[in-house]
Amino acid sequence: NQFKRNVVTSICALSLSINTGSSCFMKRFILP
């Protein structure tokens, strides 16, 4: 679970450059 979260964070960080990170981070905080 922790590893999965790290991967999601990396993907979110990449998405941030494409200006879609905000929604990605929102999903990350909503998901356990």
trRosetta pair geometry for C-beta under 8 A, 3 or more apart (Angstrom, degrees):
i j d omega theta_ij theta_ji phi_ij phi_ji
1 4 5.6 -51 -146 34 28 113
1 5 6.5 31 153 -22 62 104
2 5 5.7 -53 -152 32 31 113
2 6 6.7 34 149 -22 63 102
3 6 5.6 -52 -154 31 35 113
3 7 6.6 35 149 -19 66 102
4 7 5.7 -54 -154 34 34 112
4 8 6.4 34 149 -19 67 105
5 8 5.6 -52 -148 37 34 112
5 9 6.3 39 150 -24 65 104
5 28 7.6 105 -150 -158 83 103
6 9 5.5 -51 -150 33 32 114
6 10 6.6 34 151 -21 64 101
7 10 5.7 -52 -153 32 33 111
7 11 6.5 31 150 -16 65 104
8 11 5.7 -54 -150 38 34 111
8 12 6.2 37 150 -22 67 105
8 28 5.8 157 135 -110 124 108
9 12 5.5 -52 -147 36 32 113
9 13 6.3 37 151 -24 64 103
9 28 7.0 95 -84 -142 66 152
10 13 5.6 -50 -150 31 32 114
10 14 6.7 31 151 -16 63 102
11 14 5.7 -54 -154 36 34 111
11 15 6.3 35 148 -21 66 106
11 24 7.2 -141 112 -166 88 141
12 15 5.4 -53 -146 37 34 113
12 16 6.5 51 148 -38 63 94
12 21 5.4 93 176 -143 75 85
12 24 4.1 176 -122 128 89 126
12 25 5.5 108 -170 -69 138 70
12 28 5.9 -32 -66 -39 153 143
13 16 5.5 -37 -157 11 33 120
13 17 7.9 37 148 -18 55 91
13 21 7.1 45 -110 -120 19 129
14 17 6.2 -48 -172 21 42 109
14 18 7.5 22 140 -2 65 105
15 18 5.5 -65 -159 45 48 105
15 20 4.5 -78 177 78 104 92
15 21 4.6 147 99 -78 87 67
15 24 4.7 100 78 -22 152 157
16 19 7.5 43 -177 -76 35 23
16 20 7.7 -112 -80 60 24 50
16 21 3.1 22 -88 -49 66 155
16 24 7.6 -108 -59 51 69 131
17 21 7.7 82 1 -38 40 121
18 21 7.6 129 55 -33 69 81
19 22 7.8 -9 179 1 54 100
20 23 6.0 -46 -178 40 71 106
20 24 6.1 77 127 -26 79 109
21 24 5.1 -63 -146 42 39 117
21 25 5.8 38 158 -22 76 104
22 25 6.1 -56 -149 35 25 106
22 26 6.5 29 151 -22 61 105
23 26 5.4 -49 -149 32 35 117
23 27 6.5 37 152 -19 65 101
24 27 5.9 -54 -155 34 31 109
24 28 6.4 33 147 -23 64 107
25 28 5.2 -51 -147 34 37 117
25 29 6.4 33 155 -17 68 102
26 29 6.1 -58 -151 36 30 104
26 30 6.3 25 153 -16 65 109
27 30 5.7 -58 -145 39 32 109
27 31 6.0 24 159 -13 68 110
28 31 6.1 -57 -142 41 25 104
